């Protein structure tokens, strides 16, 4: 149990994939068949990070046996949804409520887990700056018109995005930050940003087909370019949301001649630049992919502001 608690984000990634797999096969009718394979992105990410966790805890000379033992247990449990045909479909409102409560519970648990490794200013970076950026991303997607998130219990005052989906950005990036700072070898800021994006995608790829089917977020009906029944723009936006932010986050944090408070202000002040990089990355990727319907939503938004 101590190993699990010390490396909780690794097991969190594993659990998200497992829960999406189980939900897609046994609690949704008809089942979301694509998640049979997509959930293995989460399992693969968890096993890679498990390797590094075992190296950290047991050392290179003694880590192989515990890694194999843990890997067999996690992989074996991961396969259990394939081993029975029990079907217990849950209605959409119940599913949304469980998702909302689980997102809040995950945030609370990770907040407590932060005491195992976060220093004083780390709390501001992870649960302050990152939460603010996540709120901008989540509400921005709604304001632009790509999706809506109706029917939740808790919303931040005056904002269209619910508390659960906003906190979800922190939950994902907390796992990525833990992996980068506690498990993986040293690397440049750009590589750290890429790791953040890849870990985020490993969680989102099995998650979004389920969330889309259940209406946890409702996409603009014009978005016809889809991957696994999810608008293509979702996965493109996820990459471009996390990669520039993770890169800037670690680039600013490595500056040794600035105090922590000043670095926080610099990163927050650079949000417009980061968002512009993300916007240009998304637009370029959509153009290359030929997704004109998503590009039209941007055009429609800027036209409504009189900018086009």
C-alpha positions as CSV (number, residue, x, y, z in Angstrom):
1,X,0.0,0.0,0.0
2,X,2.9,2.4,0.7
3,X,4.2,1.8,-2.9
4,X,0.7,2.6,-4.3
5,X,0.3,5.7,-2.2
6,X,3.8,7.0,-3.1
7,X,3.1,6.5,-6.8
8,X,-0.6,7.2,-6.8
9,X,-0.7,9.1,-10.1
10,X,0.6,5.9,-11.9
11,X,-2.3,3.9,-10.5
12,X,-4.7,6.8,-11.2
13,X,-3.9,6.6,-14.9
14,X,-4.4,2.8,-14.8
15,X,-7.7,3.2,-12.9
16,X,-9.1,5.8,-15.4
17,X,-8.4,3.4,-18.3
18,X,-9.9,0.4,-16.5
19,X,-13.0,2.4,-15.4
20,X,-13.6,3.6,-19.0
21,X,-13.2,0.1,-20.3
22,X,-15.6,-1.4,-17.7
23,X,-18.2,1.4,-18.2
24,X,-18.1,1.2,-22.0
25,X,-18.7,-2.6,-22.1
26,X,-21.1,-3.1,-19.2
27,X,-22.9,0.1,-18.3
28,X,-23.7,1.6,-21.7
29,X,-26.1,0.1,-24.2
30,X,-25.1,-0.5,-26.8
31,X,-21.5,-0.8,-25.7
32,X,-18.8,1.6,-26.9
33,X,-16.8,-1.0,-28.7
34,X,-13.9,1.3,-29.7
35,X,-12.8,1.5,-26.0
36,X,-11.9,-2.2,-26.1
37,X,-8.6,-1.1,-27.7
38,X,-8.4,2.6,-26.8
39,X,-8.3,1.8,-23.1
40,X,-4.9,0.2,-23.6
41,X,-3.3,3.6,-24.2
42,X,-3.9,4.2,-20.5
43,X,-2.6,0.8,-19.5
44,X,0.5,1.3,-21.6
45,X,1.2,4.7,-20.0
46,X,0.7,3.3,-16.6
47,X,3.1,0.4,-17.2
48,X,5.8,2.6,-18.6
49,X,5.6,4.9,-15.5
50,X,5.4,1.8,-13.3
51,X,8.8,0.8,-14.7
52,X,10.3,4.1,-13.6
53,X,8.5,3.9,-10.2
54,X,10.0,0.5,-9.5
55,X,13.5,1.8,-10.5
56,X,13.1,4.7,-8.1
57,X,11.8,2.6,-5.2
58,X,13.8,-0.6,-5.6
59,X,16.9,0.4,-7.6
60,X,18.1,-0.9,-10.9
61,X,19.4,-4.1,-9.4
62,X,16.3,-5.2,-7.6
63,X,13.4,-3.6,-9.6
64,X,12.7,-6.3,-12.2
65,X,10.8,-8.8,-9.9
66,X,8.6,-6.2,-8.3
67,X,7.9,-4.6,-11.7
68,X,6.9,-7.9,-13.2
69,X,4.7,-8.7,-10.2
70,X,2.9,-5.4,-10.3
71,X,2.6,-5.5,-14.1
72,X,1.0,-8.9,-14.0
73,X,-1.5,-7.8,-11.3
74,X,-2.4,-4.6,-13.1
75,X,-2.7,-6.2,-16.5
76,X,-4.7,-9.1,-15.1
77,X,-7.2,-6.8,-13.4
78,X,-7.3,-4.7,-16.6
79,X,-8.6,-7.7,-18.5
80,X,-11.4,-8.6,-16.1
81,X,-14.1,-6.5,-18.1
82,X,-13.5,-8.9,-21.0
83,X,-14.1,-12.0,-18.9
84,X,-17.9,-11.6,-18.3
85,X,-20.9,-10.4,-20.2
86,X,-22.8,-8.7,-17.3
87,X,-24.8,-5.8,-18.6
88,X,-26.1,-3.1,-16.2
89,X,-26.8,0.0,-18.2
90,X,-27.1,3.2,-16.3
91,X,-29.1,6.2,-17.6
92,X,-27.2,9.4,-18.7
93,X,-28.1,11.5,-15.7
94,X,-26.8,8.8,-13.3
95,X,-23.7,8.4,-15.3
96,X,-23.1,12.2,-15.3
97,X,-23.6,12.4,-11.5
98,X,-21.1,9.6,-10.9
99,X,-18.6,11.3,-13.2
100,X,-19.1,14.6,-11.4
101,X,-18.6,13.1,-8.0
102,X,-15.6,11.0,-9.1
103,X,-13.9,14.1,-10.6
104,X,-14.3,16.0,-7.3
105,X,-13.2,13.0,-5.3
106,X,-10.1,12.5,-7.5
107,X,-9.2,16.1,-7.0
108,X,-9.5,15.8,-3.3
109,X,-7.4,12.7,-3.1
110,X,-4.7,14.1,-5.3
111,X,-4.7,17.3,-3.2
112,X,-4.0,15.1,-0.1
113,X,-1.4,13.1,-2.1
114,X,0.4,16.4,-2.9
115,X,1.6,16.4,0.7
116,X,4.0,13.5,-0.2
117,X,6.1,15.5,-2.6
118,X,5.0,19.1,-3.2
119,X,7.0,22.0,-1.6
120,X,5.4,25.2,-0.5
121,X,5.4,27.0,-3.9
122,X,4.5,23.8,-5.8
123,X,1.0,24.1,-4.4
124,X,0.6,27.5,-6.1
125,X,1.9,26.1,-9.4
126,X,-0.2,23.0,-9.5
127,X,-3.4,23.9,-7.8
128,X,-3.4,27.6,-8.5
129,X,-1.8,28.5,-11.9
130,X,-2.7,25.2,-13.5
131,X,-6.3,25.4,-12.2
132,X,-6.6,28.9,-13.7
133,X,-5.3,27.8,-17.0
134,X,-7.6,24.8,-17.0
135,X,-10.5,27.1,-16.4
136,X,-9.5,29.2,-19.4
137,X,-9.3,26.1,-21.6
138,X,-12.6,24.5,-20.5
139,X,-14.6,27.7,-20.6
140,X,-12.9,28.8,-23.8
141,X,-14.0,25.8,-25.7
142,X,-17.6,26.5,-24.7
143,X,-17.4,30.2,-25.5
144,X,-15.9,29.5,-28.9
145,X,-18.9,27.2,-29.6
146,X,-17.3,23.8,-30.0
147,X,-19.2,22.1,-27.2
148,X,-21.5,22.7,-24.2
149,X,-21.7,21.1,-20.8
150,X,-25.2,21.2,-19.5
151,X,-26.9,19.3,-16.6
152,X,-24.2,19.4,-13.9
153,X,-24.8,20.2,-10.3
154,X,-21.8,22.5,-9.6
155,X,-20.7,25.4,-11.8
156,X,-18.2,28.2,-11.0
157,X,-20.3,31.4,-10.7
158,X,-20.7,33.2,-14.0
159,X,-18.9,30.5,-16.0
160,X,-20.4,28.0,-18.4
161,X,-18.0,25.1,-17.5
162,X,-18.9,22.9,-14.5
163,X,-16.5,22.5,-11.6
164,X,-15.9,18.8,-12.4
165,X,-14.5,19.3,-15.9
166,X,-12.4,22.3,-14.9
167,X,-10.8,20.3,-12.0
168,X,-10.2,17.5,-14.5
169,X,-7.4,19.5,-16.1
170,X,-5.6,19.7,-12.8
171,X,-6.2,16.0,-12.2
172,X,-4.6,15.1,-15.5
173,X,-1.7,17.6,-15.3
174,X,-1.0,16.6,-11.7
175,X,-0.3,13.0,-12.9
176,X,1.9,14.4,-15.7
177,X,3.8,16.7,-13.4
178,X,4.4,13.8,-10.9
179,X,5.8,11.6,-13.7
180,X,8.1,14.3,-15.0
181,X,9.4,15.4,-11.6
182,X,9.4,12.2,-9.6
183,X,9.8,9.3,-12.0
184,X,11.3,10.2,-15.4
185,X,14.9,11.1,-16.0
186,X,15.9,14.8,-16.4
187,X,15.0,16.3,-19.8
188,X,14.6,19.7,-21.5
189,X,11.5,21.8,-21.0
190,X,10.2,21.0,-24.5
191,X,10.5,17.2,-23.8
192,X,8.6,17.7,-20.5
193,X,5.9,19.5,-22.3
194,X,5.6,16.7,-24.8
195,X,5.4,14.1,-22.0
196,X,2.6,16.2,-20.4
197,X,0.7,16.0,-23.7
198,X,1.3,12.3,-24.2
199,X,0.1,11.4,-20.7
200,X,-2.9,13.7,-21.1
201,X,-3.8,11.9,-24.4
202,X,-3.3,8.5,-22.9
203,X,-6.1,9.4,-20.5
204,X,-8.3,11.3,-22.9
205,X,-8.3,8.8,-25.8
206,X,-10.4,6.1,-24.0
207,X,-12.3,8.7,-22.0
208,X,-13.8,10.9,-24.7
209,X,-15.7,8.3,-26.6
210,X,-17.5,7.4,-23.4
211,X,-18.0,11.0,-22.4
212,X,-19.3,11.9,-25.8
213,X,-21.7,9.0,-26.0
214,X,-23.1,9.9,-22.5
215,X,-23.4,13.6,-23.2
216,X,-21.0,14.8,-20.6
217,X,-20.1,17.4,-23.2
218,X,-22.3,18.0,-26.2
219,X,-20.4,18.8,-29.4
220,X,-21.6,21.2,-32.1
221,X,-23.6,19.0,-34.5
222,X,-21.7,20.4,-37.5
223,X,-18.5,18.7,-36.5
224,X,-18.5,15.8,-38.9
225,X,-14.8,14.9,-39.0
226,X,-14.6,12.3,-36.3
227,X,-12.2,9.7,-34.8
228,X,-13.8,6.9,-32.7
229,X,-17.1,8.9,-32.9
230,X,-15.4,11.9,-31.3
231,X,-14.8,15.1,-33.3
232,X,-11.2,15.2,-34.5
233,X,-10.7,18.7,-33.1
234,X,-10.9,17.2,-29.6
235,X,-7.7,15.2,-29.8
236,X,-5.9,18.0,-31.7
237,X,-6.9,20.5,-29.1
238,X,-5.9,18.3,-26.3
239,X,-2.3,18.0,-27.7
240,X,-2.0,21.7,-28.3
241,X,-3.5,22.6,-24.9
242,X,-1.0,20.6,-23.0
243,X,2.2,20.7,-25.0
244,X,2.8,24.5,-25.0
245,X,1.6,24.9,-21.5
246,X,3.8,22.1,-20.1
247,X,6.8,23.5,-22.0
248,X,6.2,27.0,-20.8
249,X,5.5,25.8,-17.2
250,X,8.8,24.0,-17.0
251,X,10.8,26.6,-19.0
252,X,9.8,29.3,-16.5
253,X,10.2,27.2,-13.4
254,X,13.8,26.4,-14.3
255,X,14.9,30.1,-14.1
256,X,17.2,30.3,-11.1
257,X,17.6,34.1,-10.9
258,X,13.9,34.8,-10.2
259,X,11.9,34.2,-7.1
260,X,9.0,31.9,-7.2
261,X,6.4,34.6,-6.9
262,X,7.9,36.5,-9.8
263,X,8.0,33.3,-11.9
264,X,4.3,32.7,-11.1
265,X,3.4,36.2,-12.3
266,X,5.6,35.7,-15.5
267,X,3.8,32.5,-16.4
268,X,0.4,33.9,-15.7
269,X,1.3,37.0,-17.7
270,X,2.4,34.7,-20.6
271,X,-1.0,33.0,-20.8
272,X,-2.0,35.1,-23.9
273,X,1.2,34.0,-25.7
274,X,0.6,30.3,-24.7
275,X,-3.0,30.5,-25.9
276,X,-1.9,32.1,-29.2
277,X,0.6,29.3,-29.8
278,X,-2.1,26.7,-29.0
279,X,-4.6,28.5,-31.3
280,X,-2.1,28.6,-34.2
281,X,-1.2,24.9,-33.6
282,X,-4.9,23.8,-33.6
283,X,-5.7,25.9,-36.7
284,X,-2.6,24.6,-38.6
285,X,-3.4,21.0,-37.6
286,X,-7.1,21.3,-38.6
287,X,-6.0,22.8,-41.9
288,X,-3.6,19.9,-42.6
289,X,-6.3,17.4,-41.6
290,X,-8.9,19.1,-43.9
291,X,-11.4,19.7,-41.0
292,X,-13.2,22.7,-42.4
293,X,-16.2,22.4,-40.1
294,X,-14.0,23.0,-37.1
295,X,-12.3,26.0,-38.8
296,X,-15.7,27.4,-39.6
297,X,-16.5,27.5,-35.9
298,X,-13.5,29.7,-35.3
299,X,-14.6,31.9,-38.2
300,X,-18.1,32.1,-36.8
301,X,-16.9,33.1,-33.4
302,X,-14.5,35.8,-34.7
303,X,-17.2,37.1,-37.1
304,X,-19.6,37.5,-34.1
305,X,-17.0,39.8,-32.5
306,X,-16.6,41.8,-35.7
307,X,-13.1,40.7,-36.3
308,X,-13.6,39.0,-39.6
